[in-house]
Structure formats: C-alpha cells, structure tokens
Amino acid sequence: QVRLEESGGGLVQAGGSLRLSCVASGSIVSINSMGWYRQAPGKQRDLVARISRFGSTNYAESVKGRFTISRDNAKNTVVLQMNSLRPEDTAVYYCNAGGVVGGPYYGMDYWGKGTLVTVSS
C-alpha cells in the first residue's frame, strides 16, 4: 500500500534550522493534501502545516513566519523548512497524505511513522 517515509529530524539548538522531507510511495495517482503534524509528550497531535496539490497552504499560528511547506506533486514529496526553532517545537513530527487516490482506493488518509525533532535551549 501507500507508505510515507519521513527524514530530516534530529537535534538542533534554539534558533537553528531543520528540513523535514516526506516521500509517498506505492500505488498513487494523486494526493489532494500533504502536511506535517506534531505531537509532544503528553499532548495531542496538532497541525503544523499543510499544502494542497494546487499550492494552497495552511500553518499553525505558532509557526507562521518561521516554517515553510512546499511539495512536488510529480515526486509525491512534501518538505517542511523549519527556521528559528524554539524548544517548544520539540516533538515527533508526522507526515500526512490526505485524499489519496490510487489502486482501488479513493480519498484515503495515510500517516508516516514520525521523526523526532529536539530543540535544545
């Protein structure tokens, strides 16, 4: 089936930058929306940023002006450039693909396994 492979997480000092990448593979015709969510210990999973296949974007208020999301429809990839990182950005970041069309499926939703981002003070 469809798999989402995330990369780019790691340890960075406050004020630094990281670039998260996610590649969707499998029987895929199109992906309506791709995005990143994050979950810190003891907290719920929240939206960080998402982007439609047409380029429309949506960001969490806490990351506006610091993070930038982009995608390559032909390669089924989404990238999250994270700048000016803060300790409160520390979380497991999950890639999401929504409205996936492929094989016998229409409008499916998939999640990656997550990649850890740790921002030290």
Contacts in CASP RR format, 6 or more apart in sequence:
PFRMAT RR
TARGET T0000
AUTHOR 0000-0000-0000
METHOD contacts of the structure
MODEL  1
QVRLEESGGGLVQAGGSLRLSCVASGSIVSINSMGWYRQAPGKQRDLVAR
ISRFGSTNYAESVKGRFTISRDNAKNTVVLQMNSLRPEDTAVYYCNAGGV
VGGPYYGMDYWGKGTLVTVSS
1 26 0 8 1.000
1 27 0 8 1.000
1 110 0 8 1.000
2 24 0 8 1.000
2 25 0 8 1.000
2 26 0 8 1.000
2 27 0 8 1.000
2 28 0 8 1.000
2 97 0 8 1.000
2 100 0 8 1.000
2 102 0 8 1.000
2 108 0 8 1.000
2 110 0 8 1.000
3 24 0 8 1.000
3 25 0 8 1.000
3 26 0 8 1.000
3 110 0 8 1.000
3 112 0 8 1.000
4 22 0 8 1.000
4 23 0 8 1.000
4 24 0 8 1.000
4 95 0 8 1.000
4 96 0 8 1.000
4 97 0 8 1.000
4 110 0 8 1.000
4 111 0 8 1.000
4 112 0 8 1.000
4 113 0 8 1.000
5 22 0 8 1.000
5 23 0 8 1.000
5 25 0 8 1.000
5 112 0 8 1.000
6 20 0 8 1.000
6 21 0 8 1.000
6 22 0 8 1.000
6 93 0 8 1.000
6 94 0 8 1.000
6 95 0 8 1.000
6 112 0 8 1.000
6 113 0 8 1.000
6 114 0 8 1.000
6 115 0 8 1.000
7 20 0 8 1.000
7 21 0 8 1.000
7 22 0 8 1.000
7 115 0 8 1.000
8 18 0 8 1.000
8 19 0 8 1.000
8 20 0 8 1.000
8 21 0 8 1.000
8 115 0 8 1.000
9 18 0 8 1.000
9 20 0 8 1.000
9 93 0 8 1.000
9 115 0 8 1.000
9 116 0 8 1.000
9 117 0 8 1.000
10 18 0 8 1.000
10 115 0 8 1.000
10 116 0 8 1.000
10 117 0 8 1.000
10 118 0 8 1.000
11 118 0 8 1.000
11 119 0 8 1.000
11 120 0 8 1.000
12 18 0 8 1.000
12 85 0 8 1.000
12 117 0 8 1.000
12 118 0 8 1.000
12 119 0 8 1.000
12 120 0 8 1.000
13 119 0 8 1.000
13 120 0 8 1.000
13 121 0 8 1.000
14 85 0 8 1.000
14 86 0 8 1.000
14 87 0 8 1.000
14 119 0 8 1.000
14 120 0 8 1.000
14 121 0 8 1.000
15 83 0 8 1.000
15 84 0 8 1.000
15 85 0 8 1.000
15 86 0 8 1.000
15 119 0 8 1.000
16 83 0 8 1.000
16 84 0 8 1.000
16 85 0 8 1.000
16 119 0 8 1.000
17 81 0 8 1.000
17 82 0 8 1.000
17 83 0 8 1.000
17 84 0 8 1.000
17 85 0 8 1.000
18 82 0 8 1.000
18 85 0 8 1.000
18 117 0 8 1.000
19 79 0 8 1.000
19 80 0 8 1.000
19 81 0 8 1.000
19 82 0 8 1.000
20 36 0 8 1.000
20 79 0 8 1.000
20 80 0 8 1.000
20 82 0 8 1.000
20 93 0 8 1.000
20 95 0 8 1.000
20 115 0 8 1.000
20 117 0 8 1.000
21 77 0 8 1.000
21 78 0 8 1.000
21 79 0 8 1.000
21 80 0 8 1.000
22 34 0 8 1.000
22 35 0 8 1.000
22 36 0 8 1.000
22 77 0 8 1.000
22 78 0 8 1.000
22 79 0 8 1.000
22 95 0 8 1.000
22 112 0 8 1.000
23 75 0 8 1.000
23 76 0 8 1.000
23 77 0 8 1.000
24 31 0 8 1.000
24 34 0 8 1.000
24 76 0 8 1.000
24 77 0 8 1.000
24 97 0 8 1.000
24 100 0 8 1.000
24 110 0 8 1.000
25 76 0 8 1.000
27 102 0 8 1.000
27 103 0 8 1.000
28 76 0 8 1.000
28 100 0 8 1.000
28 101 0 8 1.000
28 102 0 8 1.000
29 101 0 8 1.000
29 102 0 8 1.000
29 103 0 8 1.000
30 53 0 8 1.000
30 73 0 8 1.000
30 100 0 8 1.000
30 101 0 8 1.000
30 102 0 8 1.000
31 53 0 8 1.000
31 73 0 8 1.000
31 76 0 8 1.000
31 97 0 8 1.000
31 98 0 8 1.000
31 99 0 8 1.000
31 100 0 8 1.000
31 101 0 8 1.000
32 52 0 8 1.000
32 53 0 8 1.000
32 98 0 8 1.000
32 99 0 8 1.000
32 100 0 8 1.000
32 101 0 8 1.000
32 107 0 8 1.000
33 50 0 8 1.000
33 51 0 8 1.000
33 52 0 8 1.000
33 53 0 8 1.000
33 96 0 8 1.000
33 97 0 8 1.000
33 98 0 8 1.000
33 99 0 8 1.000
34 50 0 8 1.000
34 51 0 8 1.000
34 71 0 8 1.000
34 78 0 8 1.000
34 95 0 8 1.000
34 96 0 8 1.000
34 97 0 8 1.000
34 98 0 8 1.000
35 47 0 8 1.000
35 48 0 8 1.000
35 49 0 8 1.000
35 50 0 8 1.000
35 51 0 8 1.000
35 69 0 8 1.000
35 78 0 8 1.000
35 80 0 8 1.000
35 95 0 8 1.000
35 96 0 8 1.000
35 97 0 8 1.000
36 47 0 8 1.000
36 48 0 8 1.000
36 49 0 8 1.000
36 50 0 8 1.000
36 69 0 8 1.000
36 78 0 8 1.000
36 80 0 8 1.000
36 93 0 8 1.000
36 94 0 8 1.000
36 95 0 8 1.000
36 96 0 8 1.000
37 45 0 8 1.000
37 46 0 8 1.000
37 47 0 8 1.000
37 48 0 8 1.000
37 93 0 8 1.000
37 94 0 8 1.000
37 96 0 8 1.000
38 45 0 8 1.000
38 46 0 8 1.000
38 48 0 8 1.000
38 89 0 8 1.000
38 91 0 8 1.000
38 92 0 8 1.000
38 93 0 8 1.000
38 94 0 8 1.000
38 117 0 8 1.000
39 45 0 8 1.000
39 46 0 8 1.000
39 91 0 8 1.000
39 92 0 8 1.000
39 94 0 8 1.000
40 90 0 8 1.000
40 91 0 8 1.000
40 92 0 8 1.000
43 91 0 8 1.000
45 94 0 8 1.000
46 60 0 8 1.000
47 58 0 8 1.000
47 60 0 8 1.000
48 59 0 8 1.000
48 60 0 8 1.000
48 63 0 8 1.000
48 67 0 8 1.000
48 80 0 8 1.000
48 93 0 8 1.000
49 57 0 8 1.000
49 58 0 8 1.000
49 59 0 8 1.000
49 60 0 8 1.000
49 63 0 8 1.000
49 67 0 8 1.000
49 68 0 8 1.000
49 69 0 8 1.000
49 80 0 8 1.000
50 57 0 8 1.000
50 58 0 8 1.000
50 69 0 8 1.000
50 96 0 8 1.000
51 57 0 8 1.000
51 58 0 8 1.000
51 69 0 8 1.000
51 70 0 8 1.000
51 71 0 8 1.000
51 78 0 8 1.000
53 71 0 8 1.000
53 73 0 8 1.000
55 71 0 8 1.000
57 69 0 8 1.000
59 65 0 8 1.000
59 67 0 8 1.000
59 69 0 8 1.000
62 88 0 8 1.000
63 82 0 8 1.000
63 89 0 8 1.000
66 82 0 8 1.000
66 83 0 8 1.000
66 84 0 8 1.000
66 85 0 8 1.000
67 80 0 8 1.000
67 81 0 8 1.000
67 82 0 8 1.000
67 83 0 8 1.000
68 80 0 8 1.000
68 81 0 8 1.000
68 83 0 8 1.000
69 78 0 8 1.000
69 79 0 8 1.000
69 80 0 8 1.000
69 81 0 8 1.000
70 78 0 8 1.000
70 79 0 8 1.000
70 81 0 8 1.000
71 77 0 8 1.000
71 78 0 8 1.000
71 79 0 8 1.000
76 97 0 8 1.000
78 95 0 8 1.000
80 93 0 8 1.000
82 89 0 8 1.000
82 117 0 8 1.000
85 117 0 8 1.000
85 119 0 8 1.000
86 119 0 8 1.000
87 119 0 8 1.000
87 120 0 8 1.000
87 121 0 8 1.000
88 119 0 8 1.000
89 117 0 8 1.000
89 119 0 8 1.000
90 117 0 8 1.000
90 118 0 8 1.000
90 119 0 8 1.000
91 116 0 8 1.000
91 117 0 8 1.000
92 114 0 8 1.000
92 115 0 8 1.000
92 116 0 8 1.000
92 117 0 8 1.000
93 114 0 8 1.000
93 115 0 8 1.000
93 116 0 8 1.000
93 117 0 8 1.000
94 111 0 8 1.000
94 112 0 8 1.000
94 113 0 8 1.000
94 114 0 8 1.000
95 111 0 8 1.000
95 112 0 8 1.000
95 114 0 8 1.000
96 109 0 8 1.000
96 110 0 8 1.000
96 111 0 8 1.000
96 112 0 8 1.000
97 109 0 8 1.000
97 110 0 8 1.000
98 107 0 8 1.000
98 108 0 8 1.000
98 109 0 8 1.000
98 110 0 8 1.000
99 106 0 8 1.000
99 107 0 8 1.000
99 108 0 8 1.000
99 109 0 8 1.000
100 107 0 8 1.000
100 108 0 8 1.000
100 109 0 8 1.000
100 110 0 8 1.000
101 107 0 8 1.000
101 108 0 8 1.000
102 108 0 8 1.000
END
